Amino acid sequence: MNSEFAKKLFLGKQPEHKRLNCAQAIAQTFKLKYSFITDQTIKEFKRMGFGKAPKGECGMLYAAKYIFENNQQSDKAQKFEQEFIRFAGSNKCSEIIKKKIAFCAECVSKTAEFIDQKKKEK
């Protein structure tokens, strides 16, 4: 299940993978499903964790929107952002991270789950 895989990547509990930030965990989870996600993409997403995505946006939100937009699903990117804010309480890393790593891990899991659902709706 992608949601558990993403969560384990984020927490550093996925065998044969090093711990990834939230943006990298989402990208790595869907790397085999989307050809536009490469090792280079995952490497570049290292810069998107811990509030460093544009405008202080949460890295996993940034990664999910990247996936939707590069899959010609901009409408799903907007819908996801609304859902994400409802669940996480904000789209800003600085506000979300105050809720601790366990909460971020749940957000990573929910993000992967949402991407999976939208992939099926395609």
MARBA-3410 file (N, C-alpha, C, O; in Angstrom, 1 decimal):
122
0.8,-1.2,0.0,0.0,0.0,0.0,0.9,1.2,0.0,1.8,1.4,0.8 ~ 0.7,2.1,-0.9,1.5,3.3,-1.1,1.5,4.2,0.1,2.5,4.8,0.4 ~ 0.4,4.3,0.8,0.4,5.2,2.0,1.3,4.7,3.1,2.0,5.6,3.7 ~ 1.4,3.5,3.3,2.3,2.9,4.3,3.7,3.0,3.9,4.6,3.3,4.7 ~ 4.0,2.7,2.6,5.3,2.8,2.1,5.8,4.3,2.2,7.0,4.5,2.7
5.0,5.3,1.9,5.4,6.7,2.0,5.7,7.0,3.4,6.7,7.7,3.7 ~ 4.9,6.6,4.3,5.0,6.9,5.7,6.4,6.3,6.2,7.1,6.9,7.0 ~ 6.6,5.0,5.8,7.9,4.4,6.3,9.1,5.1,5.7,10.1,5.2,6.4 ~ 9.0,5.5,4.4,10.1,6.3,3.9,10.4,7.6,4.7,11.6,7.9,5.0 ~ 9.3,8.2,5.0,9.5,9.5,5.8,10.1,9.2,7.2,10.8,10.0,7.7
9.7,8.1,7.8,10.1,7.8,9.2,11.5,7.1,9.2,12.0,6.8,10.2 ~ 12.0,6.7,8.0,13.2,6.0,7.9,13.1,4.5,8.3,14.1,3.9,8.8 ~ 11.9,4.0,8.1,11.6,2.6,8.5,11.4,1.7,7.3,10.9,0.6,7.5 ~ 11.7,2.1,6.1,11.6,1.3,4.9,12.9,0.7,4.6,13.9,1.4,4.2 ~ 13.0,-0.7,4.7,14.3,-1.3,4.4,14.8,-1.0,3.0,14.0,-0.8,2.1
16.1,-0.9,2.9,16.8,-0.5,1.7,16.6,0.9,1.2,17.0,1.2,0.1 ~ 16.1,1.8,2.0,15.9,3.2,1.7,16.3,4.0,2.9,16.1,3.6,4.1 ~ 17.0,5.1,2.6,17.3,6.0,3.7,16.1,6.9,4.1,15.2,7.0,3.3 ~ 16.2,7.5,5.2,15.1,8.4,5.6,15.0,9.6,4.6,16.0,10.1,4.3 ~ 13.8,9.9,4.2,13.5,10.9,3.2,12.7,12.0,3.9,11.9,11.8,4.8
12.8,13.3,3.4,11.9,14.3,3.9,10.5,14.0,3.3,10.4,13.1,2.4 ~ 9.5,14.8,3.6,8.2,14.5,3.2,8.0,14.6,1.7,7.3,13.8,1.1 ~ 8.6,15.6,1.1,8.5,15.8,-0.4,9.2,14.6,-1.1,8.6,14.1,-2.1 ~ 10.3,14.2,-0.6,11.0,13.1,-1.3,10.3,11.8,-1.1,10.2,11.0,-2.0 ~ 9.7,11.6,0.1,8.9,10.4,0.4,7.7,10.2,-0.6,7.5,9.1,-1.1
7.0,11.3,-0.9,5.9,11.3,-1.8,6.5,11.0,-3.2,5.9,10.1,-4.0 ~ 7.5,11.7,-3.6,8.1,11.5,-5.0,8.6,10.0,-5.1,8.3,9.4,-6.2 ~ 9.3,9.5,-4.1,9.8,8.2,-4.2,8.7,7.1,-4.3,8.8,6.1,-5.0 ~ 7.7,7.4,-3.6,6.5,6.4,-3.6,5.9,6.3,-4.9,5.5,5.2,-5.3 ~ 5.9,7.4,-5.7,5.2,7.3,-7.0,6.2,7.3,-8.2,5.8,7.5,-9.3
7.5,7.1,-7.9,8.5,7.1,-8.9,8.2,6.0,-10.0,8.4,6.3,-11.2 ~ 7.8,4.9,-9.7,7.6,3.8,-10.7,6.3,4.0,-11.4,6.1,3.4,-12.5 ~ 5.4,4.8,-10.9,4.1,5.0,-11.6,4.2,6.2,-12.6,3.4,6.2,-13.6 ~ 5.1,7.1,-12.4,5.1,8.3,-13.2,6.5,8.5,-13.8,7.5,8.7,-13.0 ~ 6.7,8.5,-15.1,8.0,8.6,-15.7,8.7,9.9,-15.5,9.9,10.0,-15.6
7.9,11.0,-15.2,8.5,12.3,-15.0,9.2,12.4,-13.6,9.8,13.4,-13.3 ~ 9.0,11.4,-12.7,9.7,11.4,-11.4,10.9,10.5,-11.6,10.8,9.3,-11.8 ~ 12.1,11.2,-11.5,13.4,10.5,-11.6,14.2,10.5,-10.3,13.8,11.2,-9.4 ~ 15.3,9.9,-10.3,16.2,10.0,-9.2,16.6,11.4,-9.0,16.7,11.9,-7.8 ~ 16.8,12.2,-10.1,17.1,13.6,-10.0,16.0,14.4,-9.3,16.3,15.3,-8.5
14.8,14.1,-9.7,13.6,14.8,-9.0,13.7,14.6,-7.5,13.5,15.5,-6.8 ~ 13.9,13.3,-7.1,13.9,13.0,-5.7,15.1,13.7,-5.0,14.9,14.2,-3.9 ~ 16.2,13.8,-5.7,17.4,14.5,-5.2,17.0,16.0,-5.0,17.4,16.6,-4.0 ~ 16.4,16.6,-6.0,16.0,18.0,-6.0,15.0,18.3,-4.9,15.0,19.4,-4.3 ~ 14.1,17.3,-4.6,13.1,17.5,-3.6,13.7,17.6,-2.2,13.0,17.9,-1.2
14.9,17.2,-2.1,15.6,17.4,-0.7,15.5,18.8,-0.3,15.5,19.1,0.9 ~ 15.6,19.7,-1.3,15.5,21.2,-1.0,14.1,21.6,-0.6,13.9,22.8,-0.3 ~ 13.1,20.8,-0.7,11.7,21.2,-0.5,11.2,20.8,0.8,10.0,21.1,1.2 ~ 12.0,20.1,1.6,11.5,19.7,3.0,11.8,20.8,4.0,12.5,21.8,3.7 ~ 11.1,20.6,5.1,11.4,21.5,6.3,11.1,23.0,6.0,11.8,23.9,6.4
10.0,23.3,5.3,9.6,24.6,5.0,10.3,25.3,3.9,10.2,26.6,3.8 ~ 11.1,24.6,3.1,11.9,25.3,2.1,11.2,25.2,0.7,11.8,25.8,-0.3 ~ 10.0,24.7,0.6,9.3,24.7,-0.7,8.9,26.2,-0.9,8.8,27.0,0.1 ~ 8.6,26.6,-2.1,8.2,28.0,-2.3,7.1,28.5,-1.4,6.1,27.8,-1.1 ~ 7.3,29.7,-0.9,6.3,30.3,0.0,6.1,29.6,1.3,5.1,29.8,2.0
7.1,28.8,1.7,7.0,28.1,3.0,6.0,26.9,3.0,5.6,26.4,4.0 ~ 5.6,26.5,1.8,4.6,25.5,1.6,5.1,24.2,2.1,6.3,23.9,2.1 ~ 4.2,23.3,2.6,4.6,22.0,3.1,5.2,21.2,1.9,4.6,21.2,0.8 ~ 6.3,20.5,2.1,6.9,19.8,1.0,6.1,18.7,0.4,6.1,18.5,-0.8 ~ 5.3,17.9,1.2,4.5,16.9,0.7,3.4,17.4,-0.2,3.0,16.8,-1.2
2.9,18.6,0.2,1.9,19.3,-0.6,2.5,19.7,-2.0,1.9,19.6,-3.0 ~ 3.7,20.3,-1.9,4.4,20.6,-3.1,4.6,19.4,-4.0,4.4,19.6,-5.2 ~ 5.0,18.3,-3.4,5.3,17.1,-4.2,4.0,16.6,-4.9,4.0,16.2,-6.0 ~ 2.9,16.6,-4.1,1.6,16.1,-4.7,1.2,17.0,-5.8,0.7,16.5,-6.8 ~ 1.3,18.3,-5.6,0.9,19.2,-6.7,1.8,19.1,-7.9,1.3,19.1,-9.0
3.0,18.8,-7.7,4.0,18.5,-8.8,3.5,17.3,-9.6,3.5,17.3,-10.8 ~ 3.1,16.3,-8.9,2.6,15.0,-9.6,1.4,15.3,-10.4,1.3,15.0,-11.5 ~ 0.4,16.0,-9.8,-0.9,16.3,-10.5,-0.6,17.2,-11.7,-1.2,16.9,-12.8 ~ 0.1,18.2,-11.5,0.4,19.2,-12.6,1.1,18.6,-13.7,0.9,18.9,-14.9 ~ 2.1,17.7,-13.4,2.9,17.1,-14.5,2.1,15.9,-15.1,2.6,15.3,-16.1
1.0,15.6,-14.6,0.1,14.6,-15.1,-1.1,15.2,-15.7,-2.2,14.5,-15.9 ~ -1.0,16.5,-16.0,-2.1,17.3,-16.6,-3.4,17.2,-15.8,-4.5,17.0,-16.4 ~ -3.3,17.3,-14.5,-4.4,17.2,-13.6,-4.4,18.4,-12.6,-4.5,18.2,-11.4 ~ -4.3,19.6,-13.2,-4.2,20.8,-12.3,-5.4,21.0,-11.4,-5.3,21.4,-10.3 ~ -6.6,20.5,-11.9,-7.8,20.6,-11.1,-7.7,19.7,-9.8,-8.2,20.1,-8.8
-7.0,18.6,-10.0,-6.8,17.7,-8.8,-5.8,18.3,-7.8,-5.8,18.1,-6.6 ~ -4.8,19.1,-8.4,-3.8,19.7,-7.5,-4.5,20.8,-6.6,-4.3,20.8,-5.4 ~ -5.5,21.5,-7.2,-6.2,22.5,-6.4,-7.1,21.8,-5.4,-7.2,22.2,-4.2 ~ -7.8,20.8,-5.8,-8.7,20.0,-4.9,-7.9,19.4,-3.7,-8.3,19.5,-2.6 ~ -6.7,18.9,-4.1,-5.9,18.3,-3.0,-5.4,19.3,-2.0,-5.5,19.1,-0.8
-5.1,20.5,-2.5,-4.6,21.5,-1.6,-5.7,21.9,-0.6,-5.5,22.1,0.6 ~ -6.9,22.0,-1.0,-8.1,22.2,-0.1,-8.2,21.1,0.9,-8.4,21.4,2.1 ~ -8.2,19.9,0.4,-8.3,18.7,1.3,-7.2,18.7,2.3,-7.4,18.4,3.5 ~ -6.0,19.0,1.8,-4.8,19.0,2.7,-4.9,20.0,3.8,-4.6,19.7,5.0 ~ -5.4,21.2,3.5,-5.5,22.2,4.5,-6.6,21.8,5.5,-6.4,22.1,6.7
-7.6,21.2,5.0,-8.7,20.7,5.9,-8.1,19.7,6.9,-8.4,19.7,8.1 ~ -7.3,18.8,6.4,-6.7,17.7,7.3,-5.6,18.3,8.2,-5.6,18.1,9.4 ~ -4.6,19.0,7.6,-3.4,19.4,8.3,-3.6,20.7,9.0,-2.9,21.0,10.0 ~ -4.6,21.5,8.6,-4.9,22.8,9.3,-4.2,23.9,8.7,-4.4,25.1,9.0 ~ -3.3,23.7,7.7,-2.5,24.7,7.0,-1.8,24.1,5.8,-1.8,22.9,5.7
-1.3,25.0,4.9,-0.5,24.5,3.9,1.0,24.9,4.1,1.8,24.6,3.3 ~ 1.2,25.5,5.3,2.6,26.0,5.6,3.3,25.0,6.5,2.7,24.6,7.6 ~ 4.5,24.6,6.2,5.3,23.7,6.9,5.5,24.2,8.4,5.4,23.4,9.3 ~ 5.8,25.4,8.5,6.1,26.0,9.9,4.9,25.8,10.8,5.1,25.7,12.0 ~ 3.7,25.7,10.3,2.5,25.5,11.2,2.3,24.0,11.4,1.9,23.6,12.5
2.5,23.2,10.4,2.2,21.8,10.5,3.3,21.1,11.3,2.9,20.2,12.2 ~ 4.5,21.5,11.2,5.6,20.8,11.9,5.5,21.0,13.4,6.1,20.2,14.2 ~ 4.8,22.0,13.9,4.6,22.2,15.3,3.8,21.1,15.9,3.9,20.8,17.1 ~ 3.1,20.3,15.1,2.3,19.2,15.6,3.1,17.9,15.7,2.5,16.9,16.1 ~ 4.4,18.0,15.4,5.3,16.9,15.6,5.4,15.9,14.4,4.5,15.9,13.6
6.4,15.1,14.4,6.8,14.2,13.4,5.7,13.2,13.1,5.4,12.9,12.0 ~ 5.1,12.7,14.2,4.0,11.7,14.0,2.8,12.2,13.2,2.3,11.5,12.4 ~ 2.5,13.5,13.4,1.4,14.1,12.6,1.9,14.3,11.2,1.1,14.0,10.3 ~ 3.1,14.7,11.0,3.6,14.8,9.6,3.6,13.4,8.9,3.3,13.4,7.7 ~ 3.9,12.4,9.6,3.9,11.1,9.0,2.5,10.7,8.6,2.3,10.1,7.6
1.5,11.0,9.4,0.1,10.8,9.0,-0.3,11.6,7.8,-1.0,11.1,6.9 ~ 0.2,12.8,7.7,0.0,13.7,6.6,0.6,13.1,5.3,0.0,13.1,4.2 ~ 1.8,12.5,5.4,2.4,11.9,4.3,1.6,10.7,3.8,1.4,10.5,2.6 ~ 1.1,9.9,4.8,0.3,8.8,4.4,-1.0,9.2,3.7,-1.4,8.6,2.7 ~ -1.7,10.2,4.3,-2.9,10.7,3.7,-2.7,11.3,2.3,-3.5,11.1,1.4
-1.5,11.9,2.1,-1.2,12.5,0.8,-1.0,11.4,-0.3,-1.6,11.5,-1.4 ~ -0.3,10.3,0.1,-0.1,9.2,-0.8,-1.5,8.5,-1.1,-1.7,8.1,-2.3 ~ -2.3,8.4,-0.1,-3.6,7.8,-0.3,-4.5,8.7,-1.3,-5.1,8.1,-2.1 ~ -4.4,10.0,-1.1,-5.2,10.9,-2.0,-4.7,10.7,-3.5,-5.5,10.7,-4.4 ~ -3.4,10.7,-3.7,-2.8,10.6,-5.0,-3.2,9.2,-5.6,-3.6,9.2,-6.8
-3.2,8.2,-4.8,-3.7,6.9,-5.3,-5.1,6.9,-5.7,-5.5,6.4,-6.8 ~ -6.0,7.6,-4.9,-7.4,7.7,-5.3,-7.6,8.4,-6.6,-8.4,8.1,-7.4 ~ -6.9,9.5,-6.7,-7.1,10.4,-7.9,-6.5,9.7,-9.2,-6.9,9.9,-10.3 ~ -5.5,8.9,-9.0,-4.9,8.1,-10.1,-5.9,7.2,-10.6,-6.1,7.0,-11.9 ~ -6.7,6.6,-9.8,-7.7,5.6,-10.2,-8.9,6.3,-10.9,-9.5,5.7,-11.8
-9.2,7.6,-10.5,-10.2,8.4,-11.1,-9.9,8.9,-12.5,-10.8,9.2,-13.3 ~ -8.7,8.9,-12.9,-8.2,9.4,-14.1,-9.0,8.9,-15.3,-8.8,9.2,-16.4
END
